Amino acid sequence: MKNKIIFVSIETLIDRAASGNLVSFPTYTIPPLPARPDKSAVIFLMKGRS
């Protein structure tokens, strides 16, 4: 699966994360994949893990 990178404002990123969407943002090391605790299964799905 190929994902498209979409750049959005910090406000949009927060709104999307609060709505349960998986988001990512740059850091000095590895980009994190924050998610609500009840949506953490999405991280495993996106990484292709079970």
C-alpha positions as CSV (number, residue, x, y, z in Angstrom):
1,M,0.0,0.0,0.0
2,K,1.4,3.4,-0.9
3,N,0.4,6.3,1.2
4,K,0.2,9.9,0.1
5,I,1.9,12.6,2.3
6,I,-0.5,15.5,3.0
7,F,0.8,18.6,4.7
8,V,-1.8,20.3,7.0
9,S,-1.8,22.9,9.7
10,I,-1.2,21.9,13.3
11,E,-4.8,22.7,14.1
12,T,-6.0,20.3,11.4
13,L,-3.5,17.6,12.6
14,I,-4.9,17.9,16.1
15,D,-8.5,17.8,14.9
16,R,-7.8,14.7,12.8
17,A,-6.0,12.9,15.7
18,A,-8.8,13.8,18.1
19,S,-11.3,12.3,15.5
20,G,-9.4,9.0,15.6
21,N,-7.3,9.3,12.5
22,L,-3.7,8.2,12.4
23,V,-1.4,11.2,12.0
24,S,2.4,11.6,11.7
25,F,4.7,14.6,12.1
26,P,8.4,15.1,11.7
27,T,10.8,15.0,14.6
28,Y,14.6,14.9,14.9
29,T,14.6,11.1,14.8
30,I,11.8,8.8,13.7
31,P,8.4,10.3,12.8
32,P,5.9,9.2,15.5
33,L,2.5,7.7,14.7
34,P,0.2,9.1,17.5
35,A,-3.3,7.7,17.9
36,R,-6.0,7.7,20.5
37,P,-5.7,4.6,22.8
38,D,-8.9,3.2,21.4
39,K,-7.6,3.5,17.8
40,S,-4.1,2.0,18.4
41,A,-4.9,-1.0,16.2
42,V,-4.7,1.3,13.2
43,I,-0.9,1.7,13.8
44,F,-0.5,-2.1,13.5
45,L,-2.7,-2.2,10.4
46,M,-0.7,0.6,8.7
47,K,2.6,-1.1,9.5
48,G,1.3,-4.4,8.3
49,R,1.6,-6.1,11.7
50,S,-0.8,-8.2,13.7
